[in-house]
Amino acid sequence: MKTSSLRLAVALAVSCAGTAMAADNSSKVTVVRDYTDIVAPADQAAYEAGVKSFNQCLSQHGFKYTWTAWTHETGDTYAYSYVSDPLPWAAFDAMRTAGKACDAAIRSDVNPHLKSETSAFFKTLPELSHMAKGVTINSPYIEVIYFKLKPGHEPHETFLDVAKKITAAAEKTKWPGNFAIGEVLDAGAGAPNFIVLLPAKSWAELGKDPDTPLWTMMENAYGKQDAQAMRKSLNDAIQEQSSHVDSYSEELTYKASSK
């Protein structure tokens, strides 16, 4: 698959949480909030009905923030993720206030059917992403790749440097692969440092290898010796990684009114 190259090629490291949060105190920074729910198989129908009821409550109260729903196709297939649009930090204060009217609905209709739920923020990094014109993350399918880095300052600097060079080379060579990178914030103990998203219109597109493999593209841009050195340093900085595929769920998505 095309992702076999990307998994070891595209990432960025995270600073300590306190430093990252302090740096993010700016209206120019946008973040995405993610909730991932784990549901027992026997509770799926009741859970999905509860989500629809909750969304109806939000609509009735004029809730103006969209939440895109994704069902997990691989990995834990009894998992659902809900992702906000990219917003400045301050918007989540207003969102919390606006959503209070439906707190009771989610507690009565959704929460009883949960095995567990996790939440995290993802800081958007458009300068370290490569998306062709007209391609968006909100595709029928999306591969989600998590990277956890080795501890220390050096992996951070290595990933930052290589990620910039990969994105620059992809732009320069007009490489057809599409990827978006986000920095994982406040996800709890053992969480990954970064997320890479690969959108696709179909399973066939998701599994198709690019005509020019990523590291061949890097060799074309920087020369074989430098590309191999970057690849090794990047691999050495990764502690572990995991991936799964999600599909877009129209019926569980909450779309804010355009009015």
N, C-alpha and C positions, 0 to 999 in steps of 0.2 A: 504494500500500500504506500501511497505517497507520504503518509504520516510517519513511516519508519525513519525517514530522514529528518523530518521536522521535529520529531520528539527529542532528538539529540542535537538540534541545531538552533532552536528558537526559544530563548528564555531570558529572564532578567532577574537580578537578585534583589532581595528586600533588605533595607536597613532595619535597625531595631524599631519596634513599634512606636516608641515615644518620638523618635526622630521623624519617622514617616508621618505620623499624625500632625506633628508641629509644622512640617513642610506643607501639608495639605490644607492648612488653614488659609485658603485663598478661594475666591469666587471663580478663578480660572480653572481650578481642578474639578473634574467631574468624576463621580463614583457611581457604581452600580451596586444595588443590594440584591443578594440572592438568598432565598429560603429554599431548602431542600427537605422534603417530607418523605419519610419512610412509612409505608402502609402495609398492614398484613393483607395477604391475598383475599381473605374472606371479607375484608372491610372496603375493598376497592370501590364497589358500586356506591356504598353509603358515603364514602369519603368524597368521591367525585360529585355526588349530588349535593353534599355540604359545601363544596367549593363553589358550585354554581349558585347556591342560595346566598352565599357570602358575596359573590360578585353582583348579584341582583340587589343586595342591600347597598353596596357601594354605589351602584348606578342610581338608585333611588335617592341617595344623598348627594348626588352630583360630584362624586369623588373624581378628581381631575388627573390622576396619575395612572399610567398604563402599567400593568404587570403581565409580562409574557410568560406563558406556561410551556414547559417542556416535559415530556414523559421520557423516562430512561429506557432506551431500546437494548442496551447492553450494560454489563455490570449488574447492579441491583435493579432489576426490572420492575420492582414494586416501589420505585422512587419517582418523585415529581419535583421539578424545580420551577421556581417563580422568580423572574428577574425584572427589576425595574429598568426604566430608561436611564441613561446616564444623566446625572443631576449634580448640581453643586451641593456641598454638605448641608447648607442651610435649608435646602428644600425638604430634607427628611424631617426637620422639625415641623414644618407645615403639614407634611404628609401624615405624621403621627397624630396631629390634632384633627385633621380632616377624617381620619379613619376611626376615631374613637366611637362614632355612632354605630359602628358595626362590630365592635369588639365582642359584644354578647353573641352575635351570630356565629363568629368563628369559634368561640368557646363551646357553643352548644352543638353546632352542626359539623365542625371540622375536627377540632381537637380530640374528641372521643375516639376517633378512628385512626389516630396517629400512633405509630410505634415510637417514633422519635422525629426530631426536627433540628436542623442545623442552620445557621445563618452566618453570612460573611459579607464584607464589602470588597468590591474589586475596583481598584483605581484604574481608570482608562489610560492607555498609553498610545495615543494615535501616532506619535512620532516613531514608535517601534512596531508598527503594524503595516501590513501591505495588502491592500484591498483594491481590486480592479474597479473601474468606474461602473456603477450600477449594481455591484455586489454588496450585500448587506449580511450581517450576522443572522438576522431573522429569516433564515432559509428553512426549507422543509426538514433538513437534517443538519446536525452540527456535531462535530467531534470535539470533545472537551478533554484537554490534556493538562494534567497537573504536574508541576515540577516542585520537588523539595530539594533545596540546596544543602551542601555541606556547610557546617557552621564556620563562622569567621569572616573577616573582611575581604580576603583574597577572592573567594568565590563570587562575592558581590561585584567586585571590580572586573573580574573575568567575564561574567555574564553580561554586564553592562556594555563592555567593550565589544564583545562578539555579537550581541544582539543588534547594536547599532550598525555594525559592518554587514550583517546579514540583510537588514532592511535596506541599507544603502545600495548593496549589490543587487537586490531584487528590483529596486526602482531603476537602477542604471541599465540592467539587462532586460527590463520589461518581463521578468519571470512570471509565468502564469499562475503560480501558486498563490492562494489567498490565505492570510492568517491575521488574527488580531490578538494582542497580548494585553493582559490585565494583571496588576499586582494585587495579591491577596492580602487583605487587611483584617485584623481582629477576627480570625476564624477559629480561634481556640487552640488548645495544645495539640501538637502533632500535625498541624495544618500545613499544606504546601505553601510555597512562597509566590508562585506565579501560575497563571492559567493561560493556555493558548487555545484559541477557538478556530476551527476549520469548518467553514460553511459548505454545504453541498445541496444540490437540488434533488439528488437521488442517491440510492446505494451505489449505483454504477459510477457516478461522479465521485462519490466519497472514496471508492476503492481504486480509482484510476491513478496510475503513476504519471507524473509530469513527463513531458517529452525530454526535458533536461532535468536530471536529478539535482536536488538542492546543492550537494557538494560539488557537482560538476559546474553548476552555475557559479559557485564561490571560486572555483579554480579559474574559471574564465575571467572573473572580475579581479582576482588578487594574485593569481599564479598558484601552481600546485603546492609548492612548499609552504607558503603562508596559509593557504586554505587548510592543509593537513594539520598545521600547528594550531590553528584556531579550533579545529574540530577536536583535537586531543585535549586542549585546555578546557573546552566546554564540557566534554565528557567527564573530565576529572573533577569538575565543580558540582556535578549532579549527584545527590545522594540517592534519590529514588524518583520514580515517576509512575503515573497511572493514567488510564484513559477510559472513556466510555462514549457511546453515541446517544444523542437525544433526538427526539422528533418533536416538531412544533405541534402544540395542541390548541387548535382554534377554540374548541368548546370550553376549555378551562382558562383561557386568556381573558383578562379584564382589559378592555379598551376604553380609555377615557373618551368622553364625548368631545367632538371638535368644536362644539358650540361655545 
